[in-house]
Amino acid sequence: MAKGAKRPFGAVPGRMAAWIGRHVSFFIFAVLAVLATLCVRNFAARDNLVIILKQSAIPAVACIGMTMVLMTGGIDLSLGYIVGLASIIAGILAKTLLLRCPRWCWPCCWWAP
């Protein structure tokens, strides 16, 4: 673009485009969070954020472990299998040992007697 020429309408300045290019995953996350807040009632509510954090704990731990494996040069494709197997074993043990749902976990097992 020639010096002194006006930018076309809607053009993103160079610095902003470079920042978005370096932080594209953060930018996409922020756009999705804003859209969800505008379109879904109670999305940004405290209770919903707590539920999201609780549900993302297991995948976060699995991703941290997988990162360590990949950083050491290894490759492990059994992550999904191990997480699924651990869930199945926990469910079977809870049912056979008749473990009751703790009171603090009422949203997780509202169906429990």
N, C-alpha and C positions, 0 to 999 in steps of 0.2 A: 504494500500500500504506500502510495506516495506521501511524502511529508506534507502535513497540513491538510490532507484529505480527510473527510469525515468518515467515521466508521459506519458501516451499514446498520440499520435499525436492528437491535437484538444481538449484536455481536458481543461476545464475551471478551473482556480485556485480557491481554496476554498473561498477566500475573495470575488472575483468577483461573484461567484455563490451565496454567501450569500447576497451580495448587490442586485443582480438581484432578488433574492427571496423576499427581503423586499420591493423592489420598482418595482414590476412586472408591475403594470399598467403604470408607467412612462416609463419603458423600452419598452413595447409594443407600446405606443404612439410615442416614439422616432423612433422606427423601421418603423412604418407606415408613419410617416412624412418624413423620409429619402426616403422610397420607392416611395411615392407620388411625392416628389421633383425630383427624378430621372426619373420617368415614365411619369409624366404629365407635359406638357409644361406650363409654367407660374404659376405653383402651388405656388411657393414661392414668387410670385410677390406681391408688396405692395397692389395693388388694390384687389387682391384675398384675402389677409389676412384681409383687412378691411371688405369685404363682409362676410367672415366667422365670424368675431367678431359681426357684426350687426345681422346676422341670428341666432347666438347662444345666444343672449341676452334674448329672451323670455324663452327658456328652462332653462337658468341659473337662472333666477328669480324664475321660477316654482320649480326648484330643491332646491333652498335655502328655499323656503316656505315649501316644503315637508320635508326637513331635520328638520326644527323646529317642525313640527307635529310629526315626528317619534321620535325625542329626548324627547318629553314630554310624550311619551308612547302611543300616539294615533296612529290610522292608518286611512289613508284617501285614498280611491281608486278612488275618483272622480276628480283627477287632470287632466287627459286627457279630461274628459267631460267639465270641466270648461274652459280650454284653447281653446278647439274647439268651445264652445258656445260663448266665448268672441270674437273669430275671426269671427264667423258668424254674430254676432250682429254688430261688427265694419264694416263689409262689407255691411250689409243692411243699416246701418246709412249713410255710405259714399255714397251709391247709391241713397238713397231717399233724402238726403240733398244736393246731387250733389256737394259733396266736391271735390275740385280739388287737384291734386297731387302737393305738394310743389316742387319748382324748385330744392332744394337740394336733393330731393329723386328721381331724374330721373332714376337711375338704377332700382329702385323698380317698377316703373310704366311707363316704356317706351312706353306703348301702350296708355297712357292717351292723350286725345286731347289737 
